[in-house]
Amino acid sequence: MEKIFERLEKVRKNSPLVHHITNYVTATDCADITKNFGASPVMADAKEEVQEMVALADALVINIGTINTFTFESMKLAGVAANKKGIPVVLDVCGAGSTTFRNEKCRELMKTFRIEVIKGNISEIATIAGFNIKTKGVDASAVEVDKYNLAKKLAEELSAVVVITGAEDVVSNGQDIYSIKNGTNIMGRIVGTGCMAASVIGTFCAVDEDYAMAAASALVCYEIAGENAEKTSDGPGTFKTGLLDKISSLSEISVNKMKKIEKIG
């Protein structure tokens, strides 16, 4: 866990290309966050070109937040192409549990190609695990479940890293469980902070094949930047601008001093 900043430095040095098929509400935010971490974002969702774009990429981030029949076909093509190339796929199950269509398409994506990291809030991940949950749009609903056990068991079942975001983030690869307690409540007042988290995870996974620690490191760095941005903000508007500033200026000293991550069990 002492190599968190080294992973950030690797992103900055290698500038990986991160291909997104993402939520159109937050596409600009996801591109900005990826860019300021030191990677190169591309937001291509036309089925006529996604396979070629994936061939150039170092990671693929898929977000079902605004999924429709058009983007769904592109997601399938891109996911299969990513598997063929051997680059990591991050799936943000944004809004899983809110509608039958979304749940069915999410399950179909998971059957169509291999996914290295599945990310969502507690109710979204519980839905993926088979719980009968009704998600409030794309916001988390209360779920009475042990999130450590949920993440570990689902990761084992799917042979993927599972990330549950919230006031405490949980990351598991089916064996190890990591708890991250960085971040700030104001991040929950900004539309798209969850989508941006998926982009950061994809960015770190693009340069590190230990996907559990890559995802955990991504969240630590992202949320430390959020803590720093809150100190100089007047509210959600200035916070959002400050977040990009603090990401681009993250230092080894601040990451090592402020990181709140531990291995559970």
FENZI-V980760 format. One line per field, one symbol per residue. ss: DSSP state (H for helix, E for strand, - for the rest). burial: + if it has 9 or more other ideal C-beta (glycine too) atoms within 8 Angstrom, else -. A space follows every 10 residues. Layout:
ss = ???
burial = ???
//
This chain:
ss = ---HHHHHHH HHHH--EEEE E-----HHHH HHHHHH---E EEE------H HHHHHH--EE EEE-----HH HHHHHHHHHH HHHHH--EEE EE-------H HHHHHHHHHH HH----EEEE EHHHHHHH-- -----E--E- ------HHHH HHHHHHHH-- EEEEE---EE EE----EEEE ----HHHHH- --HHHHHHHH HHHHH----- HHHHHHHHHH HHHHHHHHHH H----HHHHH HHHHHHHH-- -HHHHHHH-- EEEE-
burial = +--++-++-+ ++-+++++++ +++-+++-++ ++++++++++ +++++-+--+ +-++--++++ +++++-+--- ++++++++++ +++-+-++++ ++++++++-- -++-++-+++ --+-++++++ +++++++++- --+-+----+ +-+-+-++-+ +++++--+-+ ++++++--++ +++---++++ +++--++--+ -+++++++++ ++++++++-- ++++++++++ ++++++++++ --+--+-+++ -++++++--+ ---+++-++- +----
//
